[in-house]
Amino acid sequence: MRKPGTNGIRAAESIESGLNGFEPMARSAGLPVGVVGCGPWGANHVRVLREVHGVGDILVADLDQGRSERLARIYPRVTSVPHIDAMLDDVECVVVATPPSTHLELALQAIESNKHVLIEKPMTVSEIEARTLIDSAERRDLVLMVSHIFEFNPAVRHLRSLISAGDLGRVYYLDSARLNLGTYRHDVNVIWDLAPHDISITNYLLNTQPTSVQAWGASHAHPSLEDVAYLRLVYAPLGVTANIHVSWLDPCKIRKITVVGSERMAVYDDMAADERVRVYHKGVSASAGNGHGPNTFYRQGGVTSPYIHWEEPMLVQDTHFVRCVVTNERRPLVDGWKGLDVVRCLEAADISMHTGRVVEVPGDYAALSAAGTAKRDAG
Ligand SMILES: NC(=O)c1ccc[n+]([C@@H]2O[C@H](COP(=O)([O-])OP(=O)(O)OC[C@H]3O[C@@H](n4cnc5c(N)ncnc54)[C@H](O)[C@@H]3O)[C@@H](O)[C@H]2O)c1
């Protein structure tokens, strides 16, 4: 078990050392948090973490020190340090918001220094890397959480409640589109950059992981990395497929998920100013017919848009992470195992894209994860 008092607000107040020789600052009460990587997404974490109850000082680091210093200038209680080494003595947890190819090294360094870690998606760029982080965090009984931010999105949560309540009937298939012009990444292709969202959303909505993946992708404007891709995920036990289109090379920004059920259909449009979830009371049924083919009946109903109380997903997510750290009792909703589920699916998609084969996604990590929890509870 984690030792009481090694994290949380009181522990934060007890820190005595300065900032390893960097500009000393007056300590504020609260959990000291580090953020590594101050690009757009790291900057979002810093903005949001300042609002999270219980968070104290925030230390930020980026290879481009101009980026971390800019955040320190904008926000009080935020201090720039030159690199991750310079923050580890002074923080209780670290948010890793650097390019995916650097996640393993930085997260492992933080974990080996006994820091709880929230790591951006995709968790890592291979299964072996993800397992390394899980093993290392579990050995030290540290919180390892992966930023699958849509699992904290009220609209996605509502969609899940519609599915699990049976409001859509039997789910036939899901369709997901995540398209825009850019931003091109330099270390991963469009599948690893954008599809983690769609895979984590469909896993979350269906409460399981796919059994196989088929993918097609091509590079157009980039010399080597695929910038447009299509994935087909099969959730065999449920008889459900999820079709995912991701692109860095599209004129329109689209973030849309359609769930087609036997009774109703629901569309979640992340770009909609309001009415982000719409439920279409429409459907089709077919009977055997009379020898001239099946008879098809169309149900044309209305459209409803449920009220959804909106909260910023990143604020909900980062609050949950901090809560997991300070309460010392809760496993994060998106733990390393769920991160691994997505990484395995991404690896399978890459293999499929390069071989043209349907690739199985073996392993029931949700079950393993549950077993791990049971073992930990028993211990
Ligand atoms: N959840 C989401 O919706 C979402 C959206 C965008 C990005 N992301 C993820 O967030 C992460 C960052 O994305 P971004 O758009 O800010 O990327 P970015 O490339 O614009 O910025 C990353 C920053 O990390 C810095 N960096 C790189 N290596 C470093 C190291 N070893 N130590 C310290 N700093 C280092 C870079 O200098 C850069 O400033 C990625 O993993 C990305 O997949 C998530």
The ligand as an SDF file (V2000), in Angstrom:
LIG
                    3D

 44 48  0  0  0  0  0  0  0  0999 V2000
   -6.4300   14.5880  -25.1180 N   0  0  0  0  0  0  0  0  0  0  0  0
   -6.4280   15.3590  -26.2060 C   0  0  0  0  0  0  0  0  0  0  0  0
   -7.4800   15.7360  -26.7170 O   0  0  0  0  0  0  0  0  0  0  0  0
   -5.1250   15.7940  -26.7930 C   0  0  0  0  0  0  0  0  0  0  0  0
   -5.0880   16.8170  -27.7200 C   0  0  0  0  0  0  0  0  0  0  0  0
   -3.8550   17.2210  -28.2170 C   0  0  0  0  0  0  0  0  0  0  0  0
   -2.6970   16.5660  -27.8210 C   0  0  0  0  0  0  0  0  0  0  0  0
   -2.7730   15.5580  -26.9220 N   0  0  0  0  0  0  0  0  0  0  0  0
   -1.5560   14.8450  -26.4930 C   0  0  0  0  0  0  0  0  0  0  0  0
   -0.8100   15.7170  -25.6480 O   0  0  0  0  0  0  0  0  0  0  0  0
    0.5830   15.5620  -25.8930 C   0  0  0  0  0  0  0  0  0  0  0  0
    1.1710   16.9030  -26.2780 C   0  0  0  0  0  0  0  0  0  0  0  0
    0.4740   17.4370  -27.3710 O   0  0  0  0  0  0  0  0  0  0  0  0
    0.7830   18.9090  -27.9160 P   0  0  0  0  0  0  0  0  0  0  0  0
   -0.1980   19.1710  -28.9930 O   0  0  0  0  0  0  0  0  0  0  0  0
    0.8830   19.8820  -26.8050 O   0  0  0  0  0  0  0  0  0  0  0  0
    2.2440   18.6240  -28.5580 O   0  0  0  0  0  0  0  0  0  0  0  0
    3.4020   19.6220  -29.0120 P   0  0  0  0  0  0  0  0  0  0  0  0
    4.3480   18.7790  -29.8030 O   0  0  0  0  0  0  0  0  0  0  0  0
    2.8430   20.8520  -29.6260 O   0  0  0  0  0  0  0  0  0  0  0  0
    4.1120   20.0450  -27.6430 O   0  0  0  0  0  0  0  0  0  0  0  0
    4.8730   19.1390  -26.9170 C   0  0  0  0  0  0  0  0  0  0  0  0
    5.8760   19.9070  -26.0980 C   0  0  0  0  0  0  0  0  0  0  0  0
    6.6880   18.9700  -25.3980 O   0  0  0  0  0  0  0  0  0  0  0  0
    8.0210   19.4390  -25.3950 C   0  0  0  0  0  0  0  0  0  0  0  0
    8.9330   18.3240  -25.1820 N   0  0  0  0  0  0  0  0  0  0  0  0
    9.2860   17.3330  -26.0220 C   0  0  0  0  0  0  0  0  0  0  0  0
   10.1350   16.4620  -25.4320 N   0  0  0  0  0  0  0  0  0  0  0  0
   10.3200   16.9200  -24.1790 C   0  0  0  0  0  0  0  0  0  0  0  0
   11.0840   16.4490  -23.0720 C   0  0  0  0  0  0  0  0  0  0  0  0
   11.8370   15.3450  -23.1450 N   0  0  0  0  0  0  0  0  0  0  0  0
   11.0400   17.1770  -21.9050 N   0  0  0  0  0  0  0  0  0  0  0  0
   10.3030   18.3050  -21.8270 C   0  0  0  0  0  0  0  0  0  0  0  0
    9.5510   18.7880  -22.8580 N   0  0  0  0  0  0  0  0  0  0  0  0
    9.5500   18.0940  -24.0140 C   0  0  0  0  0  0  0  0  0  0  0  0
    8.1990   20.1050  -26.7350 C   0  0  0  0  0  0  0  0  0  0  0  0
    9.2670   21.0540  -26.7210 O   0  0  0  0  0  0  0  0  0  0  0  0
    6.8390   20.7680  -26.9340 C   0  0  0  0  0  0  0  0  0  0  0  0
    6.8040   22.0940  -26.4370 O   0  0  0  0  0  0  0  0  0  0  0  0
    0.7050   14.4750  -26.9560 C   0  0  0  0  0  0  0  0  0  0  0  0
    0.8950   13.2320  -26.3310 O   0  0  0  0  0  0  0  0  0  0  0  0
   -0.6460   14.4830  -27.6410 C   0  0  0  0  0  0  0  0  0  0  0  0
   -1.0020   13.2210  -28.1810 O   0  0  0  0  0  0  0  0  0  0  0  0
   -3.9470   15.1700  -26.3850 C   0  0  0  0  0  0  0  0  0  0  0  0
  1  2  1  0
  2  3  2  0
  2  4  1  0
  4  5  1  0
  4 44  2  0
  5  6  2  0
  6  7  1  0
  7  8  2  0
  8  9  1  0
  8 44  1  0
  9 10  1  0
  9 42  1  0
 10 11  1  0
 11 12  1  0
 11 40  1  0
 12 13  1  0
 13 14  1  0
 14 15  2  0
 14 16  1  0
 14 17  1  0
 17 18  1  0
 18 19  2  0
 18 20  1  0
 18 21  1  0
 21 22  1  0
 22 23  1  0
 23 24  1  0
 23 38  1  0
 24 25  1  0
 25 26  1  0
 25 36  1  0
 26 27  1  0
 26 35  1  0
 27 28  2  0
 28 29  1  0
 29 30  1  0
 29 35  2  0
 30 31  1  0
 30 32  2  0
 32 33  1  0
 33 34  2  0
 34 35  1  0
 36 37  1  0
 36 38  1  0
 38 39  1  0
 40 41  1  0
 40 42  1  0
 42 43  1  0
M  CHG  2   8   1  16  -1
M  END
$$$$
